[in-house]
């Protein structure tokens, strides 16, 4: 697994060399509005996507954002970095036609649905909507890495899991020797993503193991489960009746509340689907 991490360490989401510079600059204490805008000007497609995302309904910023400097001033460096990451993931999963294009599209739909659901759930727990959305969008980063960077390994995993009837995590361990959650967290750490985000990726199937931000991890765990229940995108043939018990209790889940949640997910997901257009526009 570490060899795979090494392979992608210097390829931050591959879609843009500028993204690596954006991430570094946003984490630089000496960064300025002009320096970040100058870097992003090196990838006009990425810059346009960031502005489109910042002004989209699902992000919900209060006023029109006209330019990159405007975005940095109004939203801050951390928000612009998250927007750039979101734009890059969107472009990565909605472009590059090949034999896995349909799989990537399905993975994008599930990731987006999980992101929308995480934002909904976060409202009741005072979890930042932006943080929840980005963590939800990236929760399957390990699978994204495999289907985009190591299609040979993903093909083996897909072949072994088709009709196997076994737990997907067990199939991963048997075929790869590691799970997608562990891979995603390691790649996120190499790309210098925040510790809470790395933890949410690592333990989104085991929320009880989270220590840095248990609330965020539980939010992503429940969001992933609920998105699978809704049946959008890449989902397993069988979904557990409930998420982990502690997370179920944390969000007071019941048959009635889940029905309401699913209705809200479907309503908001229709707005979020416009992200596909953002990716194609690049």
Phi, psi and omega in degrees: 000320181296330176297319178295319177299318178300323182295325184260356183306317184261018179234065184300098179062004172057329189294341183200124173296332180297328182301318179301319179291323178297314180299314180297315183293321180295333179268001182272121182298337181264008182294151177233165178302315183292323181293319179291318179298323180294319179296313183292337176295343178287347176225089185297327179295315178296317180300318179295322179294319179299315179294320179295318178295317182299330181261003182282158184296324186287337174279328168071028176290147195289326185234162181294131179255115191268333187210168178297314176302322177301317180297316181295316181295315185282324188256332183095163183296318183298318180294319179295321177300315179296322177297319179295320178296314179300315179299320183290317177298318179299313181294321182298318186270349181251000179239192175064073182291127173198195184293345179254015182300318181293324178294316179297320178297319179292322178294322177297316180299316179294318180297317180294318179297320177296320179297314179299317180294319179298321178295319178299310181297322183297335181300324183279349184239013180056036172271131180310127180299321179293316180296317179295319181296312182296318179297320177295318180296326185262002190300330178257037180304326178300317177292323178299316178300315182294311186285341180260325187251327182230072184293334177297315179291320179296321178299318177296318179296317180296317180296320181288330184272338181294115177071008183287328181076359181271163175299134185299322180297322178294321177297318178302312182296323181291318185274316187258331185089003178202167180257159181294331180293317179294316179298314181300319180294320180293318178296317179300321178294320178296328178274008174063038173284157182302151183301320181296323178291316177302318180295319180298322177294317184294321189244025181291348171258351181225066188298336180293345181272354183287139180236325185288310180214077182302327181295316179297316181297317177296323178299316180290323178300311181291322179297318178299314179298313183294321179297323177293322177299321179294334174085026181267129172076214185280103182228152179287162180294333180232134179244133179305150180299322181220158172288186178307143189304316182296321179289323176301314180292322182302321182259011177051049183283136176216171178304317182291316183290327178291322176299316178295318180299316181297322177296319180292322178299312182299319181295314182283330181295327178299324175290317183295335182299343177298345176301329177302320178296325177299315180295318181289335183286344185287000000 
